[in-house]
Amino acid sequence: MVTIRAEIPSDFAAREALLNKAFGVKRMRKTSEKLRKGRLPAQGLAFSAINEKGKLVGTVRLWNIIAGSAGPALLLGPLAVDEKARGAGLGSALMRHALAEAARLGHGAVLLVGDAPYYARFGFAAGVTQSLHLPGPVERARFLGLELSPGALDGAEGLVAASGRLAEAEKAAA
Ligand SMILES: CC(C)(COP(=O)(O)OP(=O)(O)OC[C@H]1O[C@@H](n2cnc3c(N)ncnc32)[C@H](O)[C@@H]1OP(=O)(O)O)[C@@H](O)C(=O)NCCC(=O)NCCS
């Protein structure tokens, strides 16, 4: 049995190892990483999936952004599931859990860069991001959005910018 729970600091090493395996170390060069670098995930919106042996087998995180003229929104990613745990619905469970929690917390829209054939099942589509731009190169067909609140991305245009809490500021305050 796998449990999805809020991420905790001691998940760090296992999460990073899973992400390196899933995406390779070049993942840090992605355009979406520019919106995450030096920031903390959105409050209450980072989750880990833990198997019956206590091993971290999945991760998903959301980040605060400004979606151009649409204003505050979230960036989802990375999402990854351990190779051995794939194909059993865990990726979907992580997505649904994260999106439900984002909606419960009052967020209106979520953007991501990823495979449309996978994310379409959760309602993500490229149409709503067509006039938005990321701070770097991206394949338009992979730049997707989902409205949690109807109309949240209506007429959205302009540059997407990071707006999350700075990781350093948080460390200094601790
Ligand atoms: C994508 C990922 C999170 C899915 O996790 P999972 O636990 O296997 O997901 P689910 O069991 O909920 O869904 C599996 C389904 O998604 C499909 N799928 C998986 N990756 C896909 C992709 N990149 N594009 C399209 N479909 C995909 C599978 O074929 C399977 O289809 P089926 O339901 O018709 O059999 C996992 O494969 C993973 O970590 N991949 C590497 C990292 C990655 O690519 N992350 C995000 C995608 S950009």
The ligand as a Gaussian input file, in Angstrom:
#p B3LYP/6-31G(d) Opt

LIG

0 1
 C        4.636000       9.969000     -15.804000
 C        4.654000       9.159000     -14.514000
 C        4.676000      10.110000     -13.326000
 C        3.375000       8.315000     -14.473000
 O        3.344000       7.607000     -13.255000
 P        2.423000       6.294000     -13.094000
 O        2.298000       5.994000     -11.651000
 O        2.916000       5.224000     -13.986000
 O        1.046000       6.875000     -13.652000
 P       -0.355000       6.190000     -13.734000
 O       -0.275000       4.757000     -13.279000
 O       -1.324000       7.053000     -13.068000
 O       -0.650000       6.264000     -15.288000
 C       -0.031000       5.369000     -16.149000
 C       -0.561000       5.655000     -17.550000
 O        0.058000       6.856000     -18.026000
 C        0.696000       6.577000     -19.254000
 N        1.874000       7.427000     -19.373000
 C        2.962000       7.428000     -18.577000
 N        3.836000       8.357000     -18.996000
 C        3.277000       8.939000     -20.075000
 C        3.703000       9.958000     -20.945000
 N        4.880000      10.560000     -20.778000
 N        2.871000      10.311000     -21.953000
 C        1.678000       9.699000     -22.125000
 N        1.216000       8.726000     -21.316000
 C        2.022000       8.356000     -20.311000
 C        1.025000       5.101000     -19.195000
 O        1.201000       4.555000     -20.465000
 C       -0.221000       4.548000     -18.502000
 O       -1.271000       4.473000     -19.443000
 P       -2.545000       3.517000     -19.210000
 O       -3.270000       4.054000     -18.007000
 O       -3.339000       3.665000     -20.466000
 O       -1.969000       2.161000     -18.991000
 C        5.870000       8.175000     -14.463000
 O        5.847000       7.388000     -15.622000
 C        7.203000       8.875000     -14.353000
 O        7.663000       9.197000     -13.262000
 N        7.855000       9.100000     -15.507000
 C        9.159000       9.728000     -15.560000
 C        9.083000      11.195000     -15.240000
 C        8.080000      11.933000     -16.095000
 O        8.059000      11.730000     -17.296000
 N        7.262000      12.787000     -15.441000
 C        6.202000      13.584000     -15.963000
 C        5.782000      13.501000     -17.382000
 S        6.366000      14.960000     -18.255000

